[in-house]
Amino acid sequence: MQFRNFRMVNYVVYGRGSFDQLDEILAPNRKGDAPMIFLLDHFFKGKALAGRIPLQGRDKLIFADVTYEPKTTQVDQLASALKEEFGTVSGIIGIGGGSTMDLAKAVALMMTNEGSSADYQGWDLVKVPGVYKVGIPTISGTGAEVSRTCVLTGPTRKLGMNSDFTPFDQIVLDPALTTNAPVNQRFYTGMDCYIHCIESLQGTYLNEFSKSYGEKALELCQEVFLHKDKWDDHSDDQLMMASYAGGMSIAYSQVGVAHAVSYGLAFLLGTKHGIGNCIVFNHLEAFYPEGVREFHEMVKKNNIDIPTGVCKNLTDAQFDTMINVSLGMKPLWENALGKDWEKIMTRERLRALYERL
């Protein structure tokens, strides 16, 4: 039997106010006058967090435009510009949601790997370690802070750079950074974590490692989105740890149907990951009946609108594009439906599912 020997994040600091230790954390990892590059979600432009970045010397703060999820072209352009301006850098620090953290991971890898990031979309294609990289989430749920992938939309597919060189070297988990996140976005991103748990815990890849993390993350999501009367600081603490544990759960297993289908939406329509998962999961009673029932309760309790009719005006060619992208996510389908998944999830069945969304 072959067991997965996967790399985890090297260092983790957790706690309210831990962001203020960032300068101290980065100091030993600085290489001469090579700068640290801070990629900060453009949401924070003009906000207090931008002024708290511990810039030193030639360091650079870049407001990352994550209106759309990261594209291989965006990664390549950013890495190329940094090489041209600085030659080399000490590290890349991603501060924001999953898109910003994925962008940081990808740029860090492309500072040392040749070609285009599109060349590395897949499993274990990256052969050279990237530069030092740090992930700092400002919203909880994606698990990007601990995952071994950085999901990118390329010329022909939406797929991650999945490798042992992808995880962050350091993460800073400061729940205070998530205070006052937009309510709808907080829900959509939190549901990414909830859906991670459902797909992992009901998948064919399930084992005690992923189960232990998945059950705890699920319990925290249920506490935050179902059992609490109002949101408070403790909710932010709990959801941040749910995101971490949910990400660890899928590190040794996989996600499933919702993610596989939402990748098609993201590639064709640019639907962002969290809301895309919600749009899809809303219609997956046939695969996750109990999870979908509970999801509907959470939507109602938190007074959230889940978009519908997103595929109603698409052409046959557009449906085919989404189907091709989705069916390319083979490990996800195998985890969800088993080794004979291609007999279960036919193109016709997947087309019918997309038509419902």
C-alpha positions in Angstrom: 0.0 0.0 0.0 1.3 3.5 -0.8 0.7 6.1 1.9 0.7 9.8 1.1 3.7 11.6 2.5 2.6 15.2 2.3 4.2 18.4 3.4 2.4 20.7 5.9 2.9 24.4 6.8 6.2 24.7 8.6 5.2 27.4 11.2 1.9 28.5 12.6 1.2 31.4 14.9 -2.4 31.8 16.2 -4.1 34.4 18.4 -5.7 37.8 18.4 -3.0 40.4 17.7 -0.5 37.9 16.3 -0.4 40.0 13.1 1.7 42.5 15.0 4.5 39.9 15.3 4.9 39.8 11.5 8.0 42.0 11.4 9.7 39.8 13.9 8.7 36.7 12.1 10.0 37.9 8.7 13.3 39.3 10.0 15.3 36.0 10.0 14.0 35.2 6.5 15.3 38.4 4.9 18.2 37.9 2.5 20.4 41.0 2.2 18.5 43.8 0.6 16.2 41.5 -1.4 12.7 42.8 -0.5 9.6 41.2 1.0 6.6 41.6 -1.3 3.3 42.0 0.4 0.2 41.1 -1.7 -2.8 42.6 0.1 -6.4 42.1 -1.1 -7.5 45.3 -2.8 -10.5 45.4 -0.5 -8.1 46.9 2.1 -6.9 49.8 0.0 -7.4 53.0 2.1 -8.2 50.9 5.2 -6.3 50.6 8.4 -4.7 47.2 7.7 -2.7 48.6 4.8 -1.0 51.0 7.2 0.0 48.1 9.5 2.2 46.3 7.0 5.8 46.3 8.4 7.6 47.6 5.3 11.4 47.7 5.5 14.0 48.9 3.0 13.0 48.0 -0.6 9.9 46.1 0.5 6.8 46.6 -1.8 3.1 46.6 -1.0 1.0 45.5 -3.9 -2.8 45.7 -3.8 -3.9 42.4 -5.4 -7.0 42.7 -7.7 -8.9 39.6 -6.8 -12.2 40.8 -8.3 -11.9 37.5 -10.2 -10.1 34.4 -9.0 -6.4 34.3 -9.9 -5.5 33.5 -13.5 -2.2 32.1 -14.8 -1.7 35.2 -16.9 -2.0 37.4 -13.7 0.5 35.2 -11.9 3.0 35.2 -14.8 2.8 39.0 -15.2 3.3 39.7 -11.5 6.2 37.3 -11.2 7.8 38.7 -14.4 7.5 42.3 -13.2 9.0 41.4 -9.8 12.0 39.7 -11.4 12.5 42.7 -13.7 12.3 45.2 -10.9 14.2 43.3 -8.2 15.9 40.3 -9.7 15.2 38.3 -6.6 13.0 38.7 -3.5 13.2 37.5 0.0 9.6 36.3 0.1 6.0 36.8 -0.8 3.3 37.5 1.8 -0.3 37.0 0.9 -2.8 38.8 3.1 -6.5 38.4 2.3 -8.9 35.6 1.3 -8.3 32.4 -0.6 -7.7 34.1 -3.9 -5.0 36.4 -2.5 -3.3 33.5 -0.7 -3.4 31.4 -3.8 -2.0 34.2 -5.8 0.9 34.6 -3.3 1.7 30.9 -3.4 1.7 30.8 -7.2 3.9 33.9 -7.5 6.3 32.6 -5.0 6.7 29.4 -7.0 7.1 31.2 -10.3 9.9 33.3 -8.9 12.1 30.2 -9.3 10.4 28.0 -11.8 10.7 28.6 -15.6 7.9 29.0 -18.1 4.3 29.8 -17.3 2.3 28.9 -14.2 -0.1 27.1 -16.7 2.7 24.6 -17.2 2.3 23.5 -13.6 -1.4 23.1 -13.3 -1.8 19.5 -12.1 -0.3 17.2 -9.6 3.3 17.3 -8.6 4.6 19.1 -11.7 6.5 21.8 -9.7 10.1 20.6 -9.2 11.9 23.6 -7.7 11.0 25.2 -4.4 9.7 28.7 -4.6 10.8 31.7 -2.5 9.8 32.0 1.2 6.0 32.6 1.5 3.6 33.6 4.2 -0.2 33.3 4.3 -2.4 35.6 6.4 -6.2 35.0 6.1 -8.5 38.0 6.6 -11.6 35.8 6.1 -12.1 32.2 7.1 -13.2 29.1 5.3 -11.2 28.4 2.2 -8.4 26.4 3.9 -6.0 28.0 1.4 -3.7 28.8 4.4 -2.9 25.1 4.8 -3.5 23.5 1.4 -0.9 22.1 -1.0 -2.5 23.8 -3.9 -3.1 27.2 -5.4 -6.1 27.1 -7.7 -5.7 29.1 -11.0 -7.8 29.6 -14.1 -5.6 28.9 -17.1 -6.1 29.0 -20.8 -7.9 25.6 -20.9 -8.9 24.7 -17.4 -9.2 25.7 -13.8 -6.8 23.6 -11.8 -4.3 24.1 -9.0 -0.6 23.9 -8.8 -0.7 20.9 -6.5 2.7 20.1 -5.1 4.8 19.7 -1.9 6.4 23.0 -2.7 3.1 24.9 -2.7 2.2 25.1 1.1 3.2 28.2 2.9 6.3 28.3 5.0 4.5 30.3 7.7 0.9 31.2 8.4 -0.4 33.9 10.8 -3.9 33.2 12.1 -5.2 36.3 13.7 -9.0 36.2 14.1 -9.1 40.0 14.7 -8.3 40.5 11.0 -11.7 38.9 10.1 -13.8 41.2 12.3 -16.5 43.0 10.3 -16.1 41.0 7.2 -19.0 41.5 4.8 -21.9 39.2 6.1 -22.7 37.5 2.8 -19.0 37.0 1.9 -18.3 35.6 5.4 -21.2 33.1 4.9 -20.1 32.0 1.4 -16.5 31.5 2.5 -17.6 29.8 5.7 -19.7 27.4 3.6 -16.6 26.5 1.6 -15.3 25.1 4.8 -18.6 23.4 5.7 -18.7 21.8 2.2 -15.1 20.7 2.5 -16.2 18.7 5.6 -19.3 17.1 4.1 -17.4 16.0 1.0 -14.4 14.7 3.0 -16.4 12.9 5.6 -18.6 11.2 3.0 -15.9 10.5 0.5 -14.3 7.1 -0.5 -10.9 8.5 0.5 -12.0 8.9 4.1 -9.5 7.9 6.8 -9.0 8.6 10.5 -6.6 11.5 9.8 -9.0 13.4 7.6 -12.0 12.3 9.7 -10.6 13.7 13.0 -10.0 17.1 11.5 -13.2 17.1 9.4 -15.5 16.3 12.3 -14.1 19.1 14.4 -14.3 21.6 11.6 -17.9 20.5 10.9 -18.8 20.9 14.6 -17.4 24.4 14.6 -19.3 25.4 11.5 -22.5 24.1 12.9 -21.9 26.0 16.1 -21.3 29.3 14.3 -23.9 29.1 11.6 -26.7 27.1 13.3 -26.6 27.3 17.0 -25.5 30.9 17.8 -28.0 33.7 18.1 -25.6 36.4 17.0 -22.1 36.8 15.7 -19.3 37.7 18.1 -15.5 37.7 18.4 -15.6 34.1 19.5 -17.4 33.2 16.3 -14.4 34.6 14.3 -12.1 32.5 16.5 -14.1 29.4 15.9 -14.5 29.9 12.2 -10.8 30.5 11.7 -10.0 27.2 13.4 -12.7 25.5 11.4 -11.0 26.7 8.2 -7.7 25.4 9.4 -9.1 22.0 10.4 -11.2 21.7 7.3 -8.1 22.4 5.1 -6.2 19.7 7.0 -9.1 17.3 6.5 -8.9 17.5 2.7 -5.1 17.5 2.8 -5.2 13.7 3.4 -8.4 13.0 1.4 -10.2 15.1 -1.2 -13.3 17.2 -1.8 -16.2 16.1 -4.0 -19.1 16.8 -6.2 -19.7 20.5 -5.3 -16.1 21.5 -5.9 -15.9 19.5 -9.1 -19.0 21.1 -10.5 -18.2 24.6 -9.3 -14.9 24.6 -11.1 -16.8 24.5 -14.4 -18.8 27.6 -13.3 -15.7 29.4 -12.3 -13.9 28.7 -15.5 -16.8 29.8 -17.8 -18.6 32.4 -15.8 -15.9 33.6 -13.4 -18.1 32.6 -10.4 -16.0 33.0 -7.2 -15.2 29.9 -5.3 -17.3 30.3 -2.1 -20.5 31.4 -3.8 -20.0 28.9 -6.6 -19.9 26.0 -4.1 -23.1 27.4 -2.5 -24.9 27.6 -5.8 -24.0 24.0 -6.6 -24.4 22.5 -3.1 -27.9 23.9 -3.0 -28.9 21.2 -5.5 -26.9 18.2 -4.4 -29.6 16.4 -2.4 -28.9 13.2 -4.4 -25.3 13.1 -3.2 -25.3 14.7 0.3 -28.9 14.6 1.5 -28.3 15.4 5.2 -25.6 18.0 4.5 -27.8 19.8 2.0 -30.7 19.8 4.4 -28.5 21.4 7.1 -27.1 23.8 4.5 -30.7 25.0 3.8 -31.2 25.6 7.5 -28.0 27.7 7.7 -29.1 29.8 4.6 -32.4 30.5 6.2 -31.1 31.2 9.7 -28.5 33.6 8.4 -30.9 35.3 5.9 -28.6 34.6 2.9 -29.6 34.7 -0.8 -28.1 31.9 -3.0 -28.2 32.9 -6.7 -30.3 30.7 -9.0 -30.7 30.5 -12.8 -27.0 31.1 -13.5 -26.9 28.7 -16.4 -30.2 29.4 -18.0 -29.0 31.2 -21.1 -25.9 29.1 -21.9 -25.3 27.5 -25.3 -24.5 23.9 -25.9 -20.9 24.8 -26.5 -20.7 26.6 -23.1 -22.2 23.6 -21.3 -19.7 21.4 -23.0 -16.9 23.7 -21.8 -18.1 23.5 -18.2 -18.6 19.7 -18.4 -15.1 19.2 -19.8 -13.5 21.3 -17.0 -15.5 19.5 -14.3 -14.9 16.0 -15.5 -11.2 16.8 -15.6 -11.2 16.8 -11.8 -10.8 13.1 -11.6 -9.6 12.7 -8.0 -12.6 14.7 -6.8 -15.1 12.5 -8.6 -13.4 9.3 -7.5 -13.5 10.5 -3.9 -17.2 11.3 -4.2 -18.4 8.4 -6.2 -15.7 5.7 -6.2 -13.5 4.2 -8.9 -16.5 3.6 -11.3 -17.5 7.3 -11.1 -17.5 7.7 -14.9 -20.3 5.3 -15.1 -22.3 7.3 -12.5 -21.6 10.9 -13.5 -22.2 10.8 -17.3 -22.0 13.9 -19.4 -25.8 13.8 -19.7 -26.3 13.7 -15.9 -23.8 16.5 -15.4 -25.5 18.6 -18.1 -28.8 18.1 -16.3 -27.2 19.2 -13.0 -25.8 22.4 -14.6 -29.2 23.2 -16.1 -30.7 23.2 -12.6 -28.2 25.8 -11.2 
